[in-house]
Amino acid sequence: MPNSEHLDRFDEGAYVIAFLDCKIKRIEPMSEPQQIESKDAGSVREMLRSSGYADRAIDYYLEKKNMGSLADADQVSELTGHCGDTMKVYLKVKDGRVEDVRYQVLGCPGAIASAMAAVELVRGKTLEEAKRLRDADIFKEIVDLPDQKQHCIRLSVKALQKAIEDYAGGNGERP
């Protein structure tokens, strides 16, 4: 595995993947939330549908309209689930209300759909209302996920709750 000196040579913001054969590859980050091209969306949609995803969850995954960062976020918090999926939450608060939220998700379609739905459910709510978001609220919003992806909903809720708690406690990363 290459040591950190090798990784420091990459531009800030670039993703680095270390492969088992110790080679490294540089992958540029996406500048905008990337939507799946329409020619591929039909086949992706069908694959996800046959795997047990509801159309509503698929829409959240394909559109990714709440994916990305907020340059003026008041709080940035990160959480990694037991499956290895990671969510970074950017929280913007104004007058005690969630003005905006964005997630960066390194994970599966279930994780992305759950995070995107969470934003829709808490935007405009007070911090206390947003903190009371539950798994069942997201499940209702996205309709269905495959059984083995139910933990993705939990991760999106926990990541948001962590960001709210970090903001309230003055913990975590503040841009």
C-alpha positions in Angstrom: 0.0 0.0 0.0 1.4 3.4 -0.9 2.3 5.6 2.0 0.8 9.0 2.6 3.6 10.8 0.8 2.4 9.3 -2.4 -1.2 10.4 -1.8 -0.2 14.0 -0.9 0.9 14.6 -4.5 -2.8 14.6 -5.7 -4.8 17.8 -6.0 -7.0 18.6 -3.1 -10.5 17.2 -3.8 -9.4 14.4 -6.1 -10.4 10.9 -5.0 -7.7 8.3 -4.7 -8.4 4.6 -4.9 -5.7 2.2 -3.8 -6.0 -1.2 -5.4 -4.9 -4.5 -3.9 -1.9 -4.6 -6.3 -0.7 -1.4 -4.7 -1.3 0.7 -7.8 -3.1 4.0 -7.3 -5.5 5.7 -9.6 -6.7 9.3 -9.5 -10.3 10.0 -10.1 -11.5 13.6 -10.4 -14.5 14.5 -8.3 -17.8 15.4 -10.0 -18.3 19.1 -10.3 -22.1 18.9 -10.2 -24.4 16.1 -9.0 -24.2 13.7 -11.8 -27.3 12.3 -13.2 -27.4 9.1 -15.2 -27.7 9.9 -18.9 -31.2 9.4 -20.2 -30.1 6.6 -22.6 -28.8 4.6 -19.6 -31.5 5.6 -17.2 -34.1 3.1 -18.6 -31.8 0.1 -18.2 -30.7 1.3 -14.7 -34.3 1.9 -13.7 -35.3 -1.6 -14.8 -32.3 -3.2 -13.0 -33.2 -1.4 -9.8 -36.9 -2.2 -10.2 -36.1 -5.9 -10.6 -33.9 -5.7 -7.5 -36.8 -4.5 -5.4 -36.6 -0.7 -5.5 -39.8 1.3 -5.8 -40.1 3.9 -8.6 -40.0 6.7 -6.0 -36.7 5.4 -4.6 -35.3 5.0 -8.1 -36.3 8.6 -9.0 -34.4 9.9 -5.9 -31.4 7.8 -6.9 -31.4 8.9 -10.6 -32.1 12.6 -10.0 -29.7 13.1 -7.1 -31.0 16.7 -6.7 -29.9 17.0 -3.1 -26.4 15.6 -3.7 -23.4 17.7 -3.2 -21.9 20.2 -0.8 -22.9 23.7 0.5 -20.1 26.2 0.4 -21.8 28.3 3.2 -22.8 25.3 5.4 -23.1 26.0 9.1 -22.2 22.4 10.0 -20.5 19.6 8.2 -20.7 16.1 9.7 -19.8 12.6 8.5 -20.9 9.2 9.4 -20.0 5.7 8.1 -22.4 2.8 8.4 -21.5 -0.7 9.3 -21.8 -1.6 5.6 -19.0 0.9 4.7 -21.3 3.5 3.1 -20.3 7.0 4.1 -22.5 10.1 4.3 -21.3 13.6 4.7 -24.1 16.1 5.7 -23.9 19.8 4.9 -26.3 21.7 7.1 -27.4 25.3 6.6 -29.5 26.8 9.5 -31.3 30.1 9.6 -33.5 31.3 12.5 -33.5 27.8 14.1 -34.8 26.2 10.9 -33.1 23.9 8.3 -32.6 26.3 5.4 -30.9 23.7 3.3 -29.2 20.3 3.5 -27.0 18.4 1.1 -25.5 15.0 1.3 -22.4 13.6 -0.2 -22.8 9.8 -0.4 -20.2 7.2 -1.1 -22.6 4.2 -1.3 -25.2 2.2 -3.0 -28.5 3.3 -4.7 -30.4 2.7 -1.4 -28.1 5.0 0.5 -28.3 7.7 -2.1 -32.1 7.5 -2.4 -32.5 7.5 1.4 -30.3 10.6 1.8 -32.0 12.5 -1.0 -35.5 11.8 0.5 -34.3 12.9 4.0 -33.5 16.3 2.6 -37.0 16.7 1.2 -38.5 15.8 4.5 -36.5 18.2 6.7 -35.9 21.3 4.6 -37.8 24.2 6.2 -38.4 22.3 9.5 -37.2 23.5 12.9 -34.1 21.7 14.2 -36.2 19.9 16.7 -38.6 18.7 14.0 -35.8 17.6 11.8 -34.1 15.8 14.7 -37.3 13.8 15.1 -37.0 12.3 11.6 -37.5 8.5 11.8 -36.7 5.6 9.5 -40.4 5.1 8.9 -40.7 8.7 7.5 -38.1 8.0 4.9 -39.5 4.5 4.1 -42.9 6.1 3.5 -41.3 8.7 1.2 -39.3 6.2 -0.9 -42.0 3.5 -0.7 -39.7 0.5 -0.9 -36.1 -0.7 -0.9 -34.8 -4.3 -1.1 -34.7 -5.9 2.4 -30.9 -6.0 2.4 -30.9 -2.2 1.9 -33.1 -1.2 4.8 -30.0 -0.2 6.8 -29.4 2.6 4.3 -32.5 4.4 5.6 -31.1 4.2 9.2 -27.7 5.6 8.1 -29.3 8.7 6.4 -31.4 9.4 9.6 -28.4 8.9 11.9 -26.1 11.1 9.7 -28.7 13.9 9.7 -29.2 13.6 13.5 -25.5 13.7 14.0 -25.1 16.9 12.0 -27.9 18.5 14.0 -26.4 17.4 17.3 -22.9 18.6 16.2 -24.4 22.0 15.2 -26.2 22.3 18.5 -23.2 21.3 20.5 -20.6 23.2 18.5 -18.8 20.0 17.6 -17.7 18.7 14.3 -16.3 20.5 11.3 -17.5 24.0 10.6 -16.5 25.4 7.3 
